[in-house]
Amino acid sequence: MVSEQLTVINKAGFHMRPANIFVQAMTKFQSNITIVFNGREIDGKSIMNVMAACMKQGAEIEIRCEGPDEVEMLRTAADLVRSGLGEE
């Protein structure tokens, strides 16, 4: 298992469009991904769970990946969050 602490930087957080971008990118990997936010564990491959978590700008999250391609998955997930998920 690999993990990284990140801060959500885009203004609207994980609303529908950025959540969809994130989930679509994660479903390409075999590994499992969990986002830890406010003590909750969120399935990073579930659009409904990601949106329902209400992760706003400034939210401190931990991304955990576990499986055969976990390192590449974590790198991709972290890059997406750091880039603002396609938004400013």
N, C-alpha and C positions, 0 to 999 in steps of 0.2 A: 504494500500500500504506500502511495505517495500522496502528499498533501501540500497545500500552500495557502497562506493567509492573504486575502486581497480586500480592496475597498472598491465598491461600486462607484464609478465616477460619472456615468452619464446622468443627465438631469432628471430623466423620467424613470430611471431604474429599470427593473426587469418587467416592463409592461409587455403587451402582446408581441410587437415586432421584434424587440431585442431578445425576448424569451424564446421566440421561434427560431431566430438565428442561432442562439446558443444550443437549443435542443437538437436542431437539425444537424449541427456540427458534431454533437456528441453521439448521435445515433450511428455514426459511421464507424465508431470504435466498438470493439468487443468488450472492453472493460466496463465495470460499473462505475458510476459517478454519483457522489453525494455532495450536496451543498449544505454546510452547517451554518445556520443563521438563527440567532436568538435561541440557541439551545435545541432547535429543531433540525432534524435530518430530512433533506428534501431530495427526491429522486431527480437528478439532473437530466434525465432522458424523458421526463414527463412534463409536457407543456403546461398542463393544468396545475401540477404541483409547483412548478417554478413560478408561474404567475400568481398563484394563491399565496405564496410566501410573502408577497408585498415588499420585496427588497428594493428600497429607494436609494437615491444618491446618498453616498456617505456610509451606507451599510457595510459593516465589517463581516466578511464571510470567510469560511474555510472551504476549499474544494478538496475532496478526497477521491482518488481514483484507485481502483483495485482490479487487476486482471492482466492479461498477456500484453496489452499495449498501453499500460497505465502511464508510463512516462510521456509518451507522445500525446496521449489524451489530456493529461494535466497541462502540458505545455500549450496545447491548442486552447483549452478552456481559459487558462490564465491570460493568454494573449488576447482573447476575445474580451474578457472583462477589462483588462488594461486599456484596450483600444476604445472603450465606451460602447461596445456592441454596435458599431456603425453609426453612433450618434455623438453629439457633442456634449 
